[in-house]
Amino acid sequence: MRRHRALGTFYFTTLARGLAELRQLEKALQLYGQALTFYGELARERPEVYRPYVAVVLNNLAYLQRDLNDLEAARASFGKALEIR
């Protein structure tokens, strides 16, 4: 079951990145949020494996939030990513 969640989360992250490239920022924001939720769940089970993925999604989310001019959210996401790394 965990493997399926990990693959699904990878899919969300990849799709979000593609949507961001296409400037469909709101859709990308939703998918990054879903990916963050799922990677967070996986990280609680196996932090040594999945916490780096949480940091990457937070970092990508922060850039997207910056592009949406939500600078406070971007700062918070960058901060959380740095805490993990």
NORGIQUI-V720265 format. One record per residue. N is the residue number from 1. RES is the residue in one letter. PHI is phi in whole degrees, -180 to 180 (none if undefined). Layout:
BEGIN
N;RES;PHI  N;RES;PHI
END
This chain:
BEGIN
1;M;none  2;R;-61  3;R;-62  4;H;-65  5;R;-65  6;A;-65  7;L;-66  8;G;-63  9;T;-68  10;F;-60  11;Y;-61  12;F;-58  13;T;-65  14;T;-66  15;L;-65  16;A;-61  17;R;-61  18;G;-65  19;L;-65  20;A;-63  21;E;-62  22;L;-85  23;R;67  24;Q;-94  25;L;-68  26;E;-66  27;K;-66  28;A;-62  29;L;-60  30;Q;-62  31;L;-69  32;Y;-62  33;G;-62  34;Q;-66  35;A;-61  36;L;-64  37;T;-62  38;F;-69  39;Y;-65  40;G;-62  41;E;-64  42;L;-64  43;A;-67  44;R;-67  45;E;-80  46;R;-141  47;P;-60  48;E;-65  49;V;-94  50;Y;-102  51;R;-60  52;P;-60  53;Y;-68  54;V;-60  55;A;-63  56;V;-65  57;V;-64  58;L;-61  59;N;-63  60;N;-63  61;L;-61  62;A;-62  63;Y;-62  64;L;-66  65;Q;-62  66;R;-61  67;D;-63  68;L;-87  69;N;64  70;D;-99  71;L;-70  72;E;-66  73;A;-65  74;A;-62  75;R;-61  76;A;-65  77;S;-66  78;F;-60  79;G;-62  80;K;-64  81;A;-63  82;L;-66  83;E;-63  84;I;-76  85;R;-77
END
